[in-house]
Amino acid sequence: MNGRLRVVLVSGLSGSGKSTAINALEDLGFYCIDNLPAELMPRFIELCERSEEMSRAALGVDSRGGEFLDQLPRALEELRKLGHRVEVIFLDAEDSALVRRFSETRRPHPLATDGDVAAAIHRERADLAWLRGAADRIIDTSAYNGHQLRAAVKALFADEESQSHRLQVQFMSFGFKYGLPADANLVWDVRFLPNPFYVEELRTRTGQEQPVKDYVLAHPAAERFLAIAQDYLRFSLPHYEREGKSYLTVAIGCTGGHHRSVVLVESLAEMLEDTDVEVAIRHRDVER
């Protein structure tokens, strides 16, 4: 018997990149199967247990599951009761990005029987809302191409067996003008700080460059914000971890996602380097 397995359930909206994510997991050594009826999942994992070579499996689930989706909560509960480490990953994207992808690929949306893609996306969001709410991690793929999504998934799951399964915290900068990130657990607005955009010599630079960092961090309010944010995270992160949280995304937003939010994300991540968490940084809109 192989013992308890790492099981990743990959779901999400049609067009959000589920197939790409599953392929990336397959590259990492996961045994992958897509669109398996929920009632067969425990049986499939039981077969995997008997293999000496399988320790990780990824299961793809989406709206094509139809009535089988209703059986998914019970299947997941059964797997967890058997002692398997089960995680639910949900891929999301903005409606505009999904519509564009279906238009570019000319693939039909599985729920668009009348050709109305926008209506099909709205219906699918409603159908999968409960699964999104149950997800351990939500990945917003709106700004990703296929290569970037594959890299993000590999970065998330690579070398996991050598890790101690510590809480993984992603600090994300973003611009409010491009919308809220769908995968954020905490969102902080730093538009109260002076905007380097209005300083001519800083306008075309980003928060990753020293002149912008110096400008933002010279303001007393920035220093105070970092102190409050650091205190809050040092207090809350151990509690998230004790509750079984594996991933936490902290999003910091300014107007365009180029200056203030980038500086503060970099600064906060650096401040938490001495804590017992895995820290990652993502600048969602810095290239826009």
C-alpha positions as CSV (number, residue, x, y, z in Angstrom):
1,M,0.0,0.0,0.0
2,N,1.3,3.5,-0.9
3,G,-0.4,5.2,2.1
4,R,-2.1,8.6,2.2
5,L,-2.0,10.7,-0.9
6,R,-1.8,14.3,-1.9
7,V,-5.0,15.0,-3.8
8,V,-5.5,18.3,-5.7
9,L,-9.0,19.0,-7.1
10,V,-8.7,21.5,-9.9
11,S,-11.8,23.4,-10.9
12,G,-12.9,26.7,-12.3
13,L,-14.7,28.6,-15.0
14,S,-14.6,27.5,-18.6
15,G,-11.8,29.3,-20.3
16,S,-9.9,30.1,-17.1
17,G,-7.1,27.7,-17.8
18,K,-8.0,24.4,-16.0
19,S,-6.5,22.2,-18.7
20,T,-3.3,24.2,-18.6
21,A,-3.1,23.8,-14.8
22,I,-3.7,20.1,-15.0
23,N,-1.0,19.7,-17.6
24,A,1.4,21.6,-15.3
25,L,0.6,19.3,-12.4
26,E,1.2,16.3,-14.7
27,D,4.6,17.7,-15.5
28,L,5.3,17.7,-11.8
29,G,4.5,14.0,-11.4
30,F,0.8,14.1,-10.4
31,Y,-1.4,11.4,-11.8
32,C,-4.1,13.5,-13.5
33,I,-7.6,12.6,-14.6
34,D,-10.2,15.1,-15.9
35,N,-13.9,15.1,-15.5
36,L,-14.2,12.0,-13.3
37,P,-17.7,11.6,-11.8
38,A,-17.6,12.6,-8.1
39,E,-19.0,9.3,-6.9
40,L,-16.0,7.5,-8.5
41,M,-13.3,9.7,-6.9
42,P,-12.9,7.7,-3.6
43,R,-12.7,4.5,-5.7
44,F,-10.1,6.0,-7.9
45,I,-8.0,7.2,-5.0
46,E,-8.3,3.8,-3.4
47,L,-6.7,2.3,-6.5
48,C,-3.9,4.9,-6.4
49,E,-3.3,3.9,-2.8
50,R,-2.4,0.4,-3.9
51,S,0.3,1.7,-6.3
52,E,3.9,2.0,-5.0
53,E,4.6,4.7,-7.6
54,M,1.7,7.1,-7.0
55,S,1.8,9.6,-4.1
56,R,0.0,12.6,-5.8
57,A,-3.1,12.8,-7.9
58,A,-5.0,15.8,-9.6
59,L,-8.6,15.6,-10.4
60,G,-10.3,18.0,-12.8
61,V,-13.9,19.0,-12.2
62,D,-16.0,21.7,-13.9
63,S,-19.5,22.5,-15.0
64,R,-19.6,19.6,-17.4
65,G,-20.0,17.3,-14.4
66,G,-23.7,18.3,-14.3
67,E,-25.7,16.4,-11.7
68,F,-22.5,14.7,-10.5
69,L,-21.4,18.0,-9.0
70,D,-24.0,17.6,-6.3
71,Q,-22.1,14.5,-5.0
72,L,-18.7,16.3,-4.8
73,P,-18.9,17.6,-1.2
74,R,-19.6,14.1,0.0
75,A,-16.7,12.6,-2.1
76,L,-14.3,15.2,-0.7
77,E,-15.4,14.6,2.8
78,E,-14.9,10.9,2.4
79,L,-11.3,11.4,1.0
80,R,-10.4,13.6,3.9
81,K,-11.8,11.1,6.5
82,L,-9.6,8.5,5.0
83,G,-6.6,10.7,5.9
84,H,-5.7,12.0,2.4
85,R,-4.4,15.6,2.1
86,V,-7.1,17.2,-0.2
87,E,-6.8,20.7,-1.6
88,V,-9.3,22.5,-3.9
89,I,-7.8,24.9,-6.4
90,F,-10.3,27.2,-8.2
91,L,-9.3,29.1,-11.4
92,D,-11.2,32.3,-12.0
93,A,-10.9,35.2,-14.4
94,E,-12.7,38.4,-15.3
95,D,-15.7,38.1,-17.6
96,S,-14.1,40.3,-20.2
97,A,-11.0,38.0,-20.3
98,L,-13.2,34.9,-20.6
99,V,-15.2,36.4,-23.4
100,R,-12.1,37.4,-25.2
101,R,-10.5,33.9,-24.9
102,F,-13.6,32.2,-26.4
103,S,-13.7,34.8,-29.2
104,E,-10.0,34.3,-30.0
105,T,-10.1,30.5,-29.9
106,R,-13.6,30.2,-31.5
107,R,-14.3,27.4,-29.1
108,P,-17.9,27.1,-27.9
109,H,-18.6,27.6,-24.2
110,P,-20.1,24.4,-22.9
111,L,-23.1,26.1,-21.5
112,A,-23.7,28.5,-24.4
113,T,-26.4,26.5,-26.2
114,D,-27.7,29.6,-27.9
115,G,-24.3,31.2,-28.6
116,D,-24.5,33.8,-25.8
117,V,-21.1,33.4,-24.1
118,A,-21.7,36.2,-21.6
119,A,-24.9,34.7,-20.4
120,A,-23.2,31.3,-20.2
121,I,-20.4,32.7,-18.1
122,H,-22.9,34.3,-15.7
123,R,-24.8,31.0,-15.3
124,E,-21.6,29.1,-14.8
125,R,-20.5,31.5,-12.1
126,A,-23.7,30.9,-10.2
127,D,-23.5,27.1,-10.6
128,L,-19.9,27.0,-9.3
129,A,-20.2,29.6,-6.6
130,W,-20.3,27.1,-3.8
131,L,-17.2,25.3,-5.1
132,R,-15.3,28.6,-5.4
133,G,-16.3,29.3,-1.8
134,A,-14.9,26.0,-0.7
135,A,-11.6,26.4,-2.4
136,D,-8.4,26.4,-0.5
137,R,-6.8,28.6,-3.2
138,I,-8.3,30.8,-5.9
139,I,-6.0,31.7,-8.8
140,D,-7.1,34.7,-10.9
141,T,-5.8,34.0,-14.4
142,S,-7.1,37.2,-16.1
143,A,-3.7,38.6,-16.7
144,Y,-2.0,35.2,-17.4
145,N,-1.2,33.7,-20.7
146,G,-0.8,29.9,-20.9
147,H,3.0,30.0,-20.2
148,Q,2.6,32.2,-17.2
149,L,-0.2,30.1,-15.7
150,R,1.8,26.9,-16.2
151,A,4.8,28.6,-14.5
152,A,2.6,29.8,-11.6
153,V,1.1,26.4,-11.0
154,K,4.6,24.8,-11.1
155,A,5.9,27.4,-8.7
156,L,3.1,26.6,-6.3
157,F,3.5,22.8,-6.2
158,A,7.1,22.1,-7.2
159,D,9.3,20.5,-4.5
160,E,6.3,20.3,-2.1
161,E,7.4,17.0,-0.7
162,S,10.6,18.7,0.6
163,Q,8.7,21.5,2.2
164,S,7.2,21.4,5.7
165,H,3.8,22.5,4.4
166,R,4.2,25.9,6.0
167,L,1.6,28.6,5.3
168,Q,2.3,30.2,2.0
169,V,1.7,34.0,1.8
170,Q,1.5,35.8,-1.5
171,F,1.8,39.5,-1.5
172,M,0.2,41.0,-4.6
173,S,0.3,44.6,-5.9
174,F,-2.5,45.7,-8.2
175,G,-4.2,48.7,-9.7
176,F,-7.8,49.5,-8.7
177,K,-8.3,50.8,-12.3
178,Y,-8.0,47.2,-13.5
179,G,-10.4,45.7,-10.9
180,L,-10.0,43.9,-7.7
181,P,-8.0,40.6,-7.8
182,A,-10.4,37.7,-7.6
183,D,-8.0,35.5,-5.6
184,A,-7.3,38.0,-2.7
185,N,-8.0,37.0,0.9
186,L,-7.1,40.5,2.3
187,V,-7.2,43.7,0.3
188,W,-5.6,47.0,1.5
189,D,-6.0,50.3,-0.3
190,V,-3.0,52.6,-0.2
191,R,-4.3,55.4,-2.5
192,F,-4.1,57.7,0.5
193,L,-0.4,58.0,-0.1
194,P,1.1,60.7,-2.4
195,N,1.2,59.4,-5.9
196,P,4.6,59.3,-7.7
197,F,2.8,59.4,-11.0
198,Y,2.5,63.1,-10.6
199,V,6.2,63.5,-10.1
200,E,7.5,63.9,-13.7
201,E,10.9,62.1,-13.2
202,L,9.1,59.1,-11.4
203,R,6.1,58.7,-13.7
204,T,7.5,56.1,-16.0
205,R,9.4,54.3,-13.3
206,T,8.0,51.5,-11.1
207,G,8.0,50.8,-7.4
208,Q,10.8,48.3,-8.0
209,E,13.2,51.1,-8.7
210,Q,15.0,52.9,-5.8
211,P,13.9,56.5,-6.6
212,V,10.2,55.5,-6.3
213,K,10.9,53.5,-3.2
214,D,12.6,56.4,-1.6
215,Y,9.7,58.8,-2.5
216,V,7.0,56.5,-1.2
217,L,8.7,55.4,2.0
218,A,9.7,59.0,2.9
219,H,6.1,59.7,3.7
220,P,5.3,59.2,7.4
221,A,1.9,57.6,6.5
222,A,3.7,54.8,4.5
223,E,5.9,54.0,7.5
224,R,2.9,53.9,9.8
225,F,1.0,51.7,7.3
226,L,3.8,49.2,7.2
227,A,4.0,49.0,11.0
228,I,0.3,48.4,11.3
229,A,0.3,45.8,8.5
230,Q,3.3,44.0,9.9
231,D,1.7,43.9,13.4
232,Y,-1.5,42.5,12.0
233,L,0.2,39.8,9.9
234,R,2.4,38.7,12.7
235,F,-0.7,38.4,14.9
236,S,-3.0,36.7,12.4
237,L,-0.8,34.4,10.4
238,P,-0.3,31.9,13.2
239,H,-4.0,31.8,13.6
240,Y,-4.6,31.2,9.9
241,E,-2.1,28.4,10.1
242,R,-3.7,26.7,13.1
243,E,-7.0,26.8,11.3
244,G,-5.5,24.7,8.5
245,K,-5.1,27.6,6.0
246,S,-2.4,26.6,3.4
247,Y,-2.4,29.8,1.2
248,L,-3.1,33.4,1.9
249,T,-3.1,36.2,-0.7
250,V,-2.6,39.7,0.6
251,A,-3.4,42.3,-2.1
252,I,-2.3,45.9,-1.8
253,G,-3.8,48.3,-4.4
254,C,-3.1,51.8,-5.7
255,T,-4.5,53.5,-8.7
256,G,-2.5,51.9,-11.5
257,G,-0.5,49.2,-9.7
258,H,2.9,50.7,-10.8
259,H,4.2,52.7,-7.8
260,R,2.8,52.8,-4.3
261,S,1.4,49.2,-4.1
262,V,4.6,47.8,-5.6
263,V,6.8,49.5,-3.0
264,L,4.7,48.4,-0.1
265,V,4.4,44.8,-1.3
266,E,8.2,44.5,-1.6
267,S,8.7,46.1,1.8
268,L,6.1,43.9,3.7
269,A,7.5,40.7,2.1
270,E,11.0,41.7,3.2
271,M,9.7,42.4,6.8
272,L,8.3,38.9,7.0
273,E,11.4,37.0,5.8
274,D,12.2,36.0,9.4
275,T,8.8,34.4,10.0
276,D,7.9,30.8,9.7
277,V,5.9,31.3,6.4
278,E,6.7,30.9,2.7
279,V,6.6,34.4,1.1
280,A,6.0,35.1,-2.6
281,I,5.5,38.3,-4.5
282,R,3.4,39.0,-7.5
283,H,3.0,42.4,-9.3
284,R,-0.2,42.0,-11.2
285,D,-0.4,45.2,-13.2
286,V,3.2,46.6,-13.2
287,E,3.6,45.8,-16.9
288,R,0.3,47.4,-18.0
